[in-house]
Amino acid sequence: MAQAVANVVGDGSEAGTWINDVAASGWYDSIGALLAAARCVVNEVADFRGSVLVHSIDGWDRVPQVTCLAMLCLDGRHRTQKGFLRLIQKEWCTFGHPFSGRLALSETPSSEYSPVFVQWLECVYQLCCQRPQAFEFTPSVLLRLAYEAFSNRYGTFLLNSDKERTRQVLPKTLSLWSELLRPEEVADWQNADFVPETAPLRPNVCQLDIAMWKQYWFRYHLHMHNPVPHPSSQLPG
């Protein structure tokens, strides 16, 4: 997906191969598959009161992606500002997601590189677009989390396990959660239209309704900062 963005010519002078490049990346196929898996979990738990085992080869990647999405949909407490950060801490940080390896933090990218955390954030972005009033937070915090996951400014996402972070970096670093929960910071990513819901959310998995996370993918791109005006915007009023 990053290569598809890099290939974009943002000044409108060339048609480019954007649609083909995005399709070839398979990124949004994975987004749709993750939302569909989460919907299956939600249906099983909400409709049949069943227990669900989510399993993958190593349990570090697809498992937290699916379980976190399902928990967001099933439990309104996770859709609050504090609850959302607690969910990430529990299912990603404490569970042992290898952030350094997957995001190539302070090291050369290897075969272990795979931005699954960013992919999960984009899945959450889809839920926020589908049901904006159901979340106490706005998509701006997702962009902040994606940025800080690569920034190395906080100890929250460093190294490859909770054990390593606890022993090596947490005593010497700041927590991103403490920063985001400062009163002046909370107001920046608080959704003024939030309406608490107890009913489970059912993700819409139709590909026609999947929205591109432009604020992330084009954050450094000319197209984002100098968009080409749409012809309709130039019509006389």
MDAnalysis code that builds the backbone (N, CA, C; Angstrom):
import MDAnalysis as mda
import numpy as np

u = mda.Universe.empty(711, n_residues=237, atom_resindex=np.repeat(np.arange(237), 3), trajectory=True)
u.add_TopologyAttr("name", ["N", "CA", "C"] * 237)
u.add_TopologyAttr("resid", np.arange(1, 238))
u.add_TopologyAttr("resname", ["MET", "ALA", "GLN", "ALA", "VAL", "ALA", "ASN", "VAL", "VAL", "GLY", "ASP", "GLY", "SER", "GLU", "ALA", "GLY", "THR", "TRP", "ILE", "ASN", "ASP", "VAL", "ALA", "ALA", "SER", "GLY", "TRP", "TYR", "ASP", "SER", "ILE", "GLY", "ALA", "LEU", "LEU", "ALA", "ALA", "ALA", "ARG", "CYS", "VAL", "VAL", "ASN", "GLU", "VAL", "ALA", "ASP", "PHE", "ARG", "GLY", "SER", "VAL", "LEU", "VAL", "HIS", "SER", "ILE", "ASP", "GLY", "TRP", "ASP", "ARG", "VAL", "PRO", "GLN", "VAL", "THR", "CYS", "LEU", "ALA", "MET", "LEU", "CYS", "LEU", "ASP", "GLY", "ARG", "HIS", "ARG", "THR", "GLN", "LYS", "GLY", "PHE", "LEU", "ARG", "LEU", "ILE", "GLN", "LYS", "GLU", "TRP", "CYS", "THR", "PHE", "GLY", "HIS", "PRO", "PHE", "SER", "GLY", "ARG", "LEU", "ALA", "LEU", "SER", "GLU", "THR", "PRO", "SER", "SER", "GLU", "TYR", "SER", "PRO", "VAL", "PHE", "VAL", "GLN", "TRP", "LEU", "GLU", "CYS", "VAL", "TYR", "GLN", "LEU", "CYS", "CYS", "GLN", "ARG", "PRO", "GLN", "ALA", "PHE", "GLU", "PHE", "THR", "PRO", "SER", "VAL", "LEU", "LEU", "ARG", "LEU", "ALA", "TYR", "GLU", "ALA", "PHE", "SER", "ASN", "ARG", "TYR", "GLY", "THR", "PHE", "LEU", "LEU", "ASN", "SER", "ASP", "LYS", "GLU", "ARG", "THR", "ARG", "GLN", "VAL", "LEU", "PRO", "LYS", "THR", "LEU", "SER", "LEU", "TRP", "SER", "GLU", "LEU", "LEU", "ARG", "PRO", "GLU", "GLU", "VAL", "ALA", "ASP", "TRP", "GLN", "ASN", "ALA", "ASP", "PHE", "VAL", "PRO", "GLU", "THR", "ALA", "PRO", "LEU", "ARG", "PRO", "ASN", "VAL", "CYS", "GLN", "LEU", "ASP", "ILE", "ALA", "MET", "TRP", "LYS", "GLN", "TYR", "TRP", "PHE", "ARG", "TYR", "HIS", "LEU", "HIS", "MET", "HIS", "ASN", "PRO", "VAL", "PRO", "HIS", "PRO", "SER", "SER", "GLN", "LEU", "PRO", "GLY"])
u.atoms.positions = np.array([
    [0.827, -1.196, 0.000],
    [0.000, 0.000, 0.000],
    [0.869, 1.256, 0.000],
    [1.951, 1.247, 0.766],
    [2.857, 2.390, 0.796],
    [3.448, 2.655, -0.582],
    [3.743, 1.603, -1.331],
    [4.282, 1.775, -2.669],
    [3.247, 2.380, -3.603],
    [1.988, 2.000, -3.434],
    [0.914, 2.579, -4.245],
    [0.818, 4.082, -4.010],
    [0.958, 4.496, -2.759],
    [0.934, 5.922, -2.434],
    [2.144, 6.629, -3.036],
    [3.301, 5.994, -2.949],
    [4.530, 6.600, -3.472],
    [4.461, 6.802, -4.982],
    [3.684, 5.975, -5.670],
    [3.595, 6.064, -7.121],
    [2.639, 7.152, -7.605],
    [1.880, 7.748, -6.685],
    [0.876, 8.738, -7.071],
    [1.550, 10.024, -7.531],
    [1.085, 10.551, -8.644],
    [1.491, 11.876, -9.109],
    [0.377, 12.832, -8.712],
    [0.649, 13.676, -7.710],
    [-0.418, 14.434, -7.070],
    [-0.808, 15.740, -7.715],
    [-0.134, 16.132, -8.825],
    [-0.454, 17.431, -9.411],
    [-1.504, 17.349, -10.507],
    [-2.027, 16.149, -10.742],
    [-3.087, 16.001, -11.735],
    [-2.596, 15.938, -13.162],
    [-1.296, 15.862, -13.378],
    [-0.750, 15.882, -14.731],
    [-0.738, 14.505, -15.390],
    [-0.858, 13.449, -14.582],
    [-0.842, 12.090, -15.111],
    [-1.948, 11.255, -14.485],
    [-2.475, 10.325, -15.260],
    [-3.520, 9.452, -14.730],
    [-2.954, 8.494, -13.692],
    [-1.764, 7.977, -13.952],
    [-1.137, 7.072, -13.004],
    [-1.776, 5.697, -12.988],
    [-1.327, 4.869, -12.042],
    [-1.833, 3.489, -11.931],
    [-2.372, 3.234, -10.531],
    [-2.933, 4.278, -9.894],
    [-3.354, 4.220, -8.496],
    [-4.294, 3.055, -8.208],
    [-5.353, 2.917, -8.987],
    [-6.356, 1.879, -8.704],
    [-5.728, 0.490, -8.814],
    [-4.941, 0.277, -9.845],
    [-4.269, -1.021, -9.999],
    [-3.282, -1.273, -8.868],
    [-2.545, -0.238, -8.476],
    [-1.541, -0.398, -7.424],
    [-2.180, -0.736, -6.083],
    [-3.289, -0.069, -5.767],
    [-3.986, -0.357, -4.513],
    [-4.517, -1.785, -4.520],
    [-5.114, -2.184, -5.642],
    [-5.644, -3.547, -5.737],
    [-4.530, -4.581, -5.611],
    [-3.385, -4.294, -6.249],
    [-2.267, -5.245, -6.207],
    [-1.680, -5.372, -4.808],
    [-1.776, -4.316, -4.003],
    [-1.221, -4.380, -2.649],
    [-1.985, -5.353, -1.757],
    [-3.268, -5.562, -2.050],
    [-4.086, -6.450, -1.217],
    [-4.440, -5.861, 0.139],
    [-4.089, -4.600, 0.360],
    [-4.288, -3.986, 1.674],
    [-5.757, -3.965, 2.073],
    [-6.609, -3.498, 1.163],
    [-8.017, -3.377, 1.521],
    [-8.761, -4.707, 1.451],
    [-8.178, -5.683, 0.772],
    [-8.706, -7.043, 0.895],
    [-8.526, -7.530, 2.330],
    [-7.350, -7.228, 2.909],
    [-7.088, -7.625, 4.295],
    [-7.982, -6.854, 5.267],
    [-8.189, -5.562, 5.008],
    [-9.083, -4.767, 5.860],
    [-10.473, -5.388, 5.870],
    [-10.981, -5.726, 4.688],
    [-12.301, -6.342, 4.599],
    [-12.361, -7.687, 5.297],
    [-11.300, -8.492, 5.160],
    [-11.275, -9.807, 5.801],
    [-11.266, -9.685, 7.323],
    [-10.525, -8.706, 7.846],
    [-10.470, -8.501, 9.293],
    [-11.827, -8.037, 9.831],
    [-12.475, -7.122, 9.123],
    [-13.798, -6.669, 9.551],
    [-14.808, -7.813, 9.496],
    [-14.685, -8.659, 8.466],
    [-15.596, -9.803, 8.352],
    [-15.374, -10.802, 9.485],
    [-14.099, -11.038, 9.843],
    [-13.799, -11.954, 10.947],
    [-14.336, -11.402, 12.258],
    [-14.159, -10.099, 12.470],
    [-14.683, -9.477, 13.692],
    [-16.203, -9.572, 13.740],
    [-16.843, -9.382, 12.599],
    [-18.309, -9.481, 12.557],
    [-18.772, -10.893, 12.920],
    [-18.030, -11.902, 12.458],
    [-18.368, -13.288, 12.812],
    [-18.289, -13.500, 14.324],
    [-17.243, -12.949, 14.947],
    [-17.096, -13.077, 16.396],
    [-18.247, -12.370, 17.109],
    [-18.564, -11.166, 16.660],
    [-19.663, -10.401, 17.270],
    [-20.971, -11.166, 17.161],
    [-21.252, -11.708, 15.993],
    [-22.505, -12.455, 15.800],
    [-22.564, -13.671, 16.718],
    [-21.460, -14.384, 16.831],
    [-21.441, -15.598, 17.649],
    [-21.667, -15.275, 19.122],
    [-21.023, -14.219, 19.591],
    [-21.135, -13.865, 21.004],
    [-22.485, -13.204, 21.309],
    [-22.890, -12.256, 20.467],
    [-24.109, -11.482, 20.740],
    [-25.383, -12.269, 20.471],
    [-25.376, -13.060, 19.420],
    [-26.602, -13.748, 19.025],
    [-26.752, -15.128, 19.665],
    [-25.638, -15.813, 19.893],
    [-25.711, -17.193, 20.369],
    [-25.061, -17.401, 21.734],
    [-24.561, -16.298, 22.332],
    [-23.895, -16.391, 23.642],
    [-22.784, -17.429, 23.627],
    [-22.112, -17.525, 22.500],
    [-21.079, -18.533, 22.361],
    [-19.709, -18.034, 22.776],
    [-18.806, -18.971, 22.972],
    [-17.396, -18.652, 23.203],
    [-16.653, -18.792, 21.885],
    [-15.677, -17.928, 21.657],
    [-14.967, -17.914, 20.375],
    [-13.460, -18.021, 20.615],
    [-12.828, -18.949, 19.945],
    [-11.375, -19.081, 19.982],
    [-10.809, -18.456, 18.710],
    [-9.977, -17.428, 18.866],
    [-9.318, -16.787, 17.728],
    [-7.867, -17.251, 17.729],
    [-7.453, -17.878, 16.633],
    [-6.138, -18.521, 16.608],
    [-5.421, -18.199, 15.308],
    [-4.108, -17.983, 15.400],
    [-3.259, -17.868, 14.210],
    [-1.956, -18.600, 14.498],
    [-1.021, -18.544, 13.573],
    [0.212, -19.328, 13.713],
    [0.989, -18.956, 14.974],
    [1.212, -17.646, 15.173],
    [1.979, -17.238, 16.351],
    [1.160, -16.443, 17.354],
    [0.000, -15.927, 16.936],
    [-0.891, -15.225, 17.857],
    [-0.553, -13.761, 18.087],
    [0.462, -13.235, 17.399],
    [0.887, -11.851, 17.638],
    [0.243, -10.853, 16.688],
    [-0.260, -11.317, 15.559],
    [-0.699, -10.408, 14.507],
    [-2.215, -10.431, 14.300],
    [-2.706, -11.462, 13.662],
    [-4.139, -11.518, 13.346],
    [-5.002, -11.629, 14.598],
    [-4.479, -12.304, 15.600],
    [-5.285, -12.488, 16.816],
    [-5.664, -11.154, 17.459],
    [-4.695, -10.274, 17.803],
    [-5.117, -9.004, 18.390],
    [-5.902, -8.126, 17.430],
    [-5.627, -8.233, 16.125],
    [-6.417, -7.463, 15.170],
    [-7.894, -7.826, 15.276],
    [-8.185, -9.111, 15.272],
    [-9.582, -9.562, 15.285],
    [-10.211, -9.384, 16.664],
    [-9.489, -9.784, 17.714],
    [-10.091, -9.701, 19.049],
    [-10.361, -8.261, 19.456],
    [-9.439, -7.349, 19.120],
    [-9.648, -5.941, 19.488],
    [-10.825, -5.339, 18.743],
    [-10.964, -5.681, 17.477],
    [-12.120, -5.181, 16.718],
    [-13.417, -5.722, 17.303],
    [-13.421, -7.002, 17.643],
    [-14.626, -7.604, 18.223],
    [-14.964, -6.973, 19.575],
    [-13.949, -6.739, 20.396],
    [-14.189, -6.122, 21.703],
    [-14.724, -4.703, 21.566],
    [-14.205, -3.956, 20.593],
    [-14.716, -2.612, 20.347],
    [-16.198, -2.652, 19.988],
    [-16.562, -3.652, 19.200],
    [-17.951, -3.762, 18.751],
    [-18.881, -4.275, 19.854],
    [-18.373, -5.150, 20.705],
    [-19.222, -5.793, 21.697],
    [-19.382, -5.000, 22.992],
    [-18.381, -4.259, 23.371],
    [-18.370, -3.604, 24.688],
    [-18.181, -2.100, 24.533],
    [-19.214, -1.345, 24.883],
    [-19.153, 0.103, 24.751],
    [-18.081, 0.751, 25.601],
    [-17.619, 0.078, 26.642],
    [-16.566, 0.659, 27.474],
    [-15.271, 0.846, 26.694],
    [-15.039, -0.024, 25.719],
    [-13.828, 0.096, 24.908],
    [-13.939, 1.226, 23.887],
    [-15.133, 1.759, 23.715],
    [-15.316, 2.847, 22.756],
    [-15.206, 4.219, 23.420],
    [-14.884, 4.229, 24.716],
    [-14.573, 5.486, 25.396],
    [-13.095, 5.805, 25.206],
    [-12.707, 7.019, 25.562],
    [-11.313, 7.399, 25.367],
    [-10.368, 6.555, 26.218],
    [-10.626, 6.481, 27.511],
    [-9.766, 5.680, 28.384],
    [-9.873, 4.197, 28.044],
    [-11.069, 3.735, 27.769],
    [-11.260, 2.327, 27.469],
    [-10.526, 1.886, 26.218],
    [-10.458, 2.764, 25.233],
    [-9.755, 2.436, 23.993],
    [-8.258, 2.261, 24.242],
    [-7.681, 3.151, 25.034],
    [-6.251, 3.033, 25.334],
    [-5.971, 1.792, 26.181],
    [-6.869, 1.494, 27.119],
    [-6.701, 0.273, 27.923],
    [-6.746, -0.970, 27.043],
    [-7.612, -0.949, 26.055],
    [-7.727, -2.086, 25.149],
    [-6.420, -2.313, 24.386],
    [-5.833, -1.242, 23.892],
    [-4.561, -1.366, 23.172],
    [-3.464, -1.875, 24.102],
    [-3.427, -1.335, 25.309],
    [-2.417, -1.782, 26.265],
    [-2.567, -3.274, 26.566],
    [-3.801, -3.711, 26.745],
    [-4.046, -5.115, 27.128],
    [-3.797, -6.075, 25.974],
    [-4.376, -5.791, 24.813],
    [-4.364, -6.758, 23.718],
    [-3.142, -6.649, 22.811],
    [-2.481, -5.495, 22.816],
    [-1.306, -5.331, 21.966],
    [-0.007, -5.287, 22.774],
    [0.049, -4.382, 23.728],
    [1.310, -4.201, 24.473],
    [1.565, -5.336, 25.454],
    [0.620, -5.578, 26.352],
    [0.803, -6.618, 27.368],
    [0.779, -8.015, 26.753],
    [-0.026, -8.191, 25.723],
    [-0.120, -9.498, 25.067],
    [1.185, -9.889, 24.385],
    [2.012, -8.883, 24.043],
    [3.335, -9.200, 23.527],
    [3.542, -9.000, 22.044],
    [2.808, -8.071, 21.436],
    [3.037, -7.821, 20.021],
    [4.466, -7.292, 19.807],
    [5.220, -7.873, 18.860],
    [6.611, -7.452, 18.634],
    [6.691, -6.168, 17.797],
    [6.453, -5.039, 18.438],
    [6.417, -3.768, 17.716],
    [7.717, -3.475, 16.981],
    [8.852, -3.681, 17.641],
    [10.131, -3.348, 17.007],
    [10.358, -4.153, 15.736],
    [10.063, -5.437, 15.780],
    [10.251, -6.272, 14.605],
    [9.260, -5.972, 13.503],
    [8.007, -5.816, 13.874],
    [6.965, -5.588, 12.868],
    [7.059, -4.195, 12.237],
    [7.512, -3.205, 13.005],
    [7.582, -1.837, 12.491],
    [9.008, -1.396, 12.180],
    [9.959, -2.290, 12.362],
    [11.377, -1.995, 12.088],
    [11.831, -0.754, 12.828],
    [11.559, -0.707, 14.126],
    [11.943, 0.443, 14.937],
    [13.434, 0.362, 15.260],
    [14.163, 1.372, 14.872],
    [15.609, 1.467, 15.129],
    [16.391, 0.295, 14.556],
    [15.896, -0.274, 13.476],
    [16.620, -1.372, 12.854],
    [16.237, -1.438, 11.378],
    [17.037, -2.152, 10.608],
    [16.757, -2.317, 9.185],
    [15.583, -3.266, 8.997],
    [14.606, -2.904, 8.154],
    [13.463, -3.801, 7.939],
    [13.912, -5.183, 7.496],
    [13.297, -6.191, 8.071],
    [13.612, -7.574, 7.743],
    [12.348, -8.280, 7.281],
    [12.443, -9.587, 7.164],
    [11.261, -10.360, 6.768],
    [10.170, -10.300, 7.822],
    [10.526, -9.834, 9.033],
    [9.540, -9.713, 10.103],
    [8.691, -8.445, 9.976],
    [9.127, -7.530, 9.094],
    [8.409, -6.255, 8.967],
    [7.003, -6.487, 8.423],
    [6.019, -5.963, 9.132],
    [4.625, -6.045, 8.707],
    [3.811, -5.108, 9.597],
    [3.311, -4.013, 9.052],
    [2.652, -3.001, 9.885],
    [1.228, -3.395, 10.282],
    [1.099, -4.501, 10.983],
    [-0.228, -5.004, 11.328],
    [-0.947, -4.085, 12.323],
    [-0.181, -3.372, 13.170],
    [-0.816, -2.447, 14.110],
    [-1.459, -1.284, 13.356],
    [-0.758, -0.767, 12.360],
    [-1.323, 0.306, 11.541],
    [-2.543, -0.209, 10.778],
    [-2.473, -1.432, 10.311],
    [-3.611, -2.024, 9.614],
    [-4.827, -2.128, 10.532],
    [-4.590, -2.497, 11.781],
    [-5.691, -2.541, 12.749],
    [-6.261, -1.142, 12.992],
    [-5.391, -0.148, 13.098],
    [-5.866, 1.226, 13.283],
    [-6.758, 1.643, 12.120],
    [-6.415, 1.216, 10.919],
    [-7.270, 1.570, 9.781],
    [-8.605, 0.837, 9.841],
    [-8.612, -0.359, 10.405],
    [-9.893, -1.048, 10.629],
    [-10.758, -0.268, 11.619],
    [-10.138, 0.245, 12.669],
    [-10.876, 1.072, 13.629],
    [-11.381, 2.328, 12.943],
    [-10.578, 2.875, 12.047],
    [-11.008, 4.042, 11.274],
    [-12.283, 3.738, 10.497],
    [-12.368, 2.533, 9.932],
    [-13.578, 2.140, 9.199],
    [-14.803, 2.142, 10.125],
    [-14.613, 1.618, 11.335],
    [-15.724, 1.604, 12.298],
    [-16.141, 3.021, 12.674],
    [-15.153, 3.904, 12.844],
    [-15.456, 5.302, 13.193],
    [-16.217, 5.991, 12.069],
    [-15.887, 5.651, 10.826],
    [-16.597, 6.231, 9.694],
    [-18.021, 5.697, 9.605],
    [-18.193, 4.423, 9.916],
    [-19.510, 3.807, 9.821],
    [-20.444, 4.245, 10.937],
    [-19.903, 4.364, 12.150],
    [-20.720, 4.721, 13.314],
    [-20.030, 5.814, 14.135],
    [-19.917, 7.015, 13.609],
    [-19.124, 8.058, 14.275],
    [-19.611, 8.433, 15.664],
    [-20.915, 8.355, 15.921],
    [-21.433, 8.754, 17.228],
    [-21.231, 7.683, 18.298],
    [-20.825, 6.493, 17.887],
    [-20.658, 5.392, 18.842],
    [-19.319, 5.428, 19.562],
    [-18.419, 6.341, 19.160],
    [-17.081, 6.387, 19.734],
    [-16.844, 7.720, 20.417],
    [-16.295, 7.665, 21.632],
    [-15.998, 8.888, 22.363],
    [-14.757, 9.584, 21.802],
    [-13.989, 8.879, 21.013],
    [-12.780, 9.447, 20.425],
    [-12.991, 9.692, 18.926],
    [-12.192, 10.595, 18.386],
    [-12.234, 10.900, 16.962],
    [-11.091, 10.190, 16.244],
    [-11.166, 10.087, 14.910],
    [-10.072, 9.442, 14.166],
    [-8.725, 10.129, 14.315],
    [-8.697, 11.354, 14.843],
    [-7.413, 12.036, 15.010],
    [-6.482, 11.273, 15.945],
    [-7.040, 10.570, 16.931],
    [-6.181, 9.819, 17.847],
    [-5.574, 8.602, 17.142],
    [-6.255, 8.073, 16.146],
    [-5.712, 6.957, 15.386],
    [-4.475, 7.405, 14.609],
    [-4.551, 8.605, 14.044],
    [-3.407, 9.158, 13.344],
    [-2.248, 9.403, 14.308],
    [-2.571, 9.880, 15.504],
    [-1.532, 10.110, 16.512],
    [-0.882, 8.789, 16.923],
    [-1.676, 7.768, 17.127],
    [-1.136, 6.460, 17.509],
    [-0.241, 5.890, 16.412],
    [-0.672, 6.038, 15.161],
    [0.136, 5.538, 14.053],
    [1.466, 6.267, 13.989],
    [1.438, 7.569, 14.226],
    [2.672, 8.349, 14.209],
    [3.605, 7.938, 15.353],
    [3.055, 7.841, 16.557],
    [3.889, 7.549, 17.722],
    [4.405, 6.117, 17.720],
    [3.711, 5.220, 17.026],
    [4.198, 3.838, 16.942],
    [5.562, 3.774, 16.256],
    [5.832, 4.748, 15.367],
    [7.106, 4.787, 14.651],
    [8.091, 5.800, 15.227],
    [7.632, 6.694, 16.100],
    [8.442, 7.839, 16.494],
    [9.553, 7.519, 17.499],
    [9.385, 6.465, 18.287],
    [10.334, 6.115, 19.368],
    [10.389, 7.172, 20.468],
    [9.385, 8.029, 20.547],
    [9.402, 9.085, 21.574],
    [8.925, 8.582, 22.932],
    [8.164, 7.493, 22.938],
    [7.618, 6.947, 24.180],
    [7.991, 5.474, 24.303],
    [7.985, 4.971, 25.521],
    [8.339, 3.573, 25.727],
    [7.218, 2.603, 25.421],
    [6.038, 3.115, 25.159],
    [4.832, 2.290, 25.013],
    [4.953, 1.240, 23.917],
    [5.573, 1.589, 22.784],
    [5.626, 0.675, 21.643],
    [7.045, 0.171, 21.336],
    [7.960, 0.361, 22.260],
    [9.336, -0.067, 22.002],
    [9.526, -1.561, 22.262],
    [10.541, -2.118, 21.622],
    [10.974, -3.514, 21.802],
    [9.884, -4.507, 21.378],
    [10.055, -5.776, 21.766],
    [9.222, -6.823, 21.180],
    [8.351, -7.596, 22.169],
    [8.338, -7.186, 23.416],
    [7.481, -7.866, 24.381],
    [7.285, -6.979, 25.596],
    [6.256, -7.286, 26.352],
    [5.988, -6.522, 27.571],
    [7.119, -6.731, 28.583],
    [7.676, -7.931, 28.607],
    [8.787, -8.216, 29.521],
    [9.990, -7.342, 29.194],
    [10.341, -7.244, 27.916],
    [11.474, -6.418, 27.514],
    [11.229, -4.951, 27.852],
    [10.014, -4.465, 27.560],
    [9.713, -3.061, 27.846],
    [9.781, -2.774, 29.337],
    [9.219, -3.678, 30.147],
    [9.200, -3.469, 31.591],
    [10.607, -3.417, 32.166],
    [11.471, -4.281, 31.696],
    [12.824, -4.357, 32.255],
    [13.780, -3.304, 31.688],
    [13.620, -2.968, 30.405],
    [14.656, -2.180, 29.746],
    [14.302, -0.714, 29.506],
    [13.045, -0.409, 29.196],
    [12.767, 0.964, 28.770],
    [11.744, 1.724, 29.608],
    [10.770, 1.040, 30.194],
    [9.717, 1.775, 30.904],
    [10.237, 2.634, 32.051],
    [11.236, 2.172, 32.824],
    [11.749, 3.037, 33.894],
    [12.438, 4.299, 33.378],
    [12.789, 4.315, 32.094],
    [13.569, 5.430, 31.548],
    [12.790, 6.260, 30.529],
    [11.550, 5.871, 30.246],
    [10.804, 6.555, 29.184],
    [9.439, 7.009, 29.683],
    [8.806, 7.835, 28.879],
    [7.456, 8.310, 29.174],
    [6.431, 7.383, 28.543],
    [5.233, 7.379, 29.126],
    [4.128, 6.601, 28.587],
    [3.277, 7.470, 27.669],
    [2.960, 6.949, 26.504],
    [2.084, 7.679, 25.585],
    [0.700, 7.857, 26.187],
    [0.258, 6.879, 26.977],
    [-1.083, 6.971, 27.572],
    [-1.175, 8.165, 28.524],
    [-0.138, 8.381, 29.318],
    [-0.134, 9.521, 30.234],
    [-0.231, 10.835, 29.465],
    [0.431, 10.892, 28.329],
    [0.394, 12.097, 27.505],
    [-0.997, 12.316, 26.910],
    [-1.578, 11.262, 26.344],
    [-2.877, 11.397, 25.690],
    [-4.008, 11.690, 26.671],
    [-3.832, 11.300, 27.931],
    [-4.886, 11.492, 28.921],
    [-4.732, 12.780, 29.722],
    [-3.755, 13.602, 29.374],
    [-3.693, 14.919, 29.998],
    [-4.924, 15.715, 29.575],
    [-5.544, 16.493, 30.487],
    [-6.797, 17.194, 30.167],
    [-6.751, 17.986, 28.868],
    [-5.657, 18.682, 28.627],
    [-5.568, 19.491, 27.411],
    [-5.451, 18.631, 26.160],
    [-4.898, 17.420, 26.305],
    [-4.797, 16.501, 25.176],
    [-6.124, 15.788, 24.924],
    [-6.789, 15.393, 25.988],
    [-8.055, 14.672, 25.865],
    [-9.062, 15.458, 25.031],
    [-9.106, 16.763, 25.252],
    [-10.069, 17.597, 24.536],
    [-9.823, 17.585, 23.033],
    [-8.568, 17.363, 22.614],
    [-8.232, 17.396, 21.189],
    [-8.766, 16.196, 20.429],
    [-8.954, 15.073, 21.108],
    [-9.445, 13.889, 20.396],
    [-10.765, 13.352, 20.959],
    [-11.492, 14.229, 21.608],
    [-12.803, 13.868, 22.162],
    [-13.899, 14.161, 21.150],
    [-14.790, 13.227, 20.979],
    [-15.897, 13.356, 20.026],
    [-17.082, 14.034, 20.705],
    [-17.393, 15.251, 20.304],
    [-18.485, 16.010, 20.916],
    [-19.848, 15.409, 20.609],
    [-19.925, 14.570, 19.576],
    [-21.206, 13.966, 19.179],
    [-21.383, 12.550, 19.723],
    [-20.526, 12.158, 20.656],
    [-20.574, 10.795, 21.201],
    [-21.893, 10.506, 21.907],
    [-22.478, 9.363, 21.538],
    [-23.694, 8.876, 22.188],
    [-23.430, 7.443, 22.638],
    [-23.294, 7.200, 23.955],
    [-23.002, 5.835, 24.430],
    [-24.046, 4.833, 23.966],
    [-23.586, 3.668, 23.558],
    [-24.468, 2.589, 23.124],
    [-24.080, 1.302, 23.847],
    [-25.080, 0.531, 24.202],
    [-24.822, -0.776, 24.814],
    [-24.993, -1.909, 23.812],
    [-25.756, -1.665, 22.762],
    [-25.959, -2.704, 21.742],
    [-24.671, -2.920, 20.964],
    [-24.406, -4.151, 20.558],
    [-23.174, -4.412, 19.794],
    [-23.209, -3.744, 18.434],
    [-22.037, -3.358, 17.952],
    [-21.903, -2.818, 16.606],
    [-21.617, -3.960, 15.637],
    [-22.211, -3.897, 14.465],
    [-21.971, -4.920, 13.439],
    [-21.210, -4.253, 12.281],
    [-19.939, -4.561, 12.103],
    [-19.180, -3.919, 11.027],
    [-19.799, -4.165, 9.665],
    [-19.843, -3.126, 8.859],
    [-20.247, -3.245, 7.465],
    [-19.014, -3.682, 6.684],
    [-19.073, -4.840, 6.065],
    [-17.880, -5.388, 5.409],
    [-17.928, -5.249, 3.892],
    [-18.929, -4.567, 3.369],
    [-19.030, -4.368, 1.924],
    [-17.863, -3.498, 1.445],
    [-17.149, -3.961, 0.423],
    [-15.996, -3.211, -0.060],
    [-16.365, -1.843, -0.604],
    [-17.590, -1.691, -1.091],
    [-18.019, -0.387, -1.599],
    [-18.038, 0.673, -0.504],
    [-18.182, 0.226, 0.744],
    [-18.310, 1.158, 1.859],
    [-17.007, 1.343, 2.640],
    [-15.933, 0.707, 2.198],
    [-14.644, 0.890, 2.868],
    [-14.042, 2.225, 2.444],
    [-13.666, 3.041, 3.421],
    [-13.132, 4.377, 3.153],
    [-11.613, 4.366, 3.255],
    [-10.965, 5.018, 2.321],
    [-9.511, 5.119, 2.395],
    [-9.120, 6.088, 3.503],
    [-8.108, 5.732, 4.278],
    [-7.626, 6.579, 5.370],
    [-6.632, 7.581, 4.787],
    [-7.164, 8.584, 4.108],
    [-6.313, 9.537, 3.407],
    [-5.425, 10.329, 4.364],
    [-5.959, 10.634, 5.544],
    [-5.176, 11.432, 6.496],
    [-3.889, 10.723, 6.893],
    [-3.887, 9.397, 6.825],
    [-2.660, 8.657, 7.121],
    [-1.806, 8.468, 5.873],
    [-2.392, 7.912, 4.831],
    [-1.602, 7.535, 3.665],
    [-1.023, 8.730, 2.924],
    [-1.727, 9.858, 2.946],
    [-1.261, 11.021, 2.207],
    [-0.795, 12.144, 3.127],
    [-0.411, 11.795, 4.344],
    [-0.059, 12.841, 5.310],
    [1.175, 13.636, 4.891],
    [2.061, 13.030, 4.117],
    [3.260, 13.726, 3.655],
    [3.233, 13.956, 2.146],
    [2.108, 13.741, 1.541],
    [2.031, 13.769, 0.087],
    [1.497, 15.104, -0.413],
    [2.015, 15.530, -1.546],
    [1.583, 16.779, -2.168],
    [0.080, 16.794, -2.397],
    [-0.487, 15.653, -2.740],
    [-1.913, 15.566, -3.043],
    [-2.772, 15.951, -1.837],
    [-2.292, 15.653, -0.637],
    [-3.058, 15.941, 0.572],
    [-3.028, 17.432, 0.891],
    [-1.907, 18.072, 0.651],
    [-1.739, 19.465, 1.048],
    [-2.104, 20.449, -0.057],
    [-2.077, 19.961, -1.320],
    [-2.474, 20.803, -2.444],
    [-3.401, 20.014, -3.365],
    [-4.598, 19.657, -2.865],
    [-5.497, 18.829, -3.665],
    [-5.948, 19.532, -4.935],
    [-6.125, 18.735, -5.994],
    [-6.635, 19.286, -7.251],
    [-8.119, 19.550, -7.087],
    [-8.603, 20.784, -7.365],
    [-10.018, 21.088, -7.187],
    [-10.896, 20.194, -8.029],
    [-11.996, 19.749, -7.457],
    [-12.964, 18.949, -8.219],
    [-13.691, 19.878, -9.177],
    [-13.952, 19.430, -10.413],
    [-14.621, 20.315, -11.380],
    [-15.917, 20.914, -10.859],
    [-16.676, 20.165, -10.053],
    [-17.958, 20.653, -9.566],
    [-17.801, 21.863, -8.668],
    [-16.593, 21.999, -8.034],
    [-16.382, 23.110, -7.121],
    [-16.152, 24.415, -7.876],
    [-15.952, 24.328, -9.218],
    [-15.692, 25.512, -10.001],
    [-16.916, 25.983, -10.773],
    [-18.032, 25.274, -10.612],
    [-19.252, 25.676, -11.281],
    [-19.830, 26.922, -10.642],
    [-20.443, 27.792, -11.410],
    [-21.048, 29.004, -10.825],
    [-22.154, 28.624, -9.882],
    [-22.242, 29.395, -8.753],
    [-23.232, 29.079, -7.736],
    [-24.579, 29.630, -8.050],
])
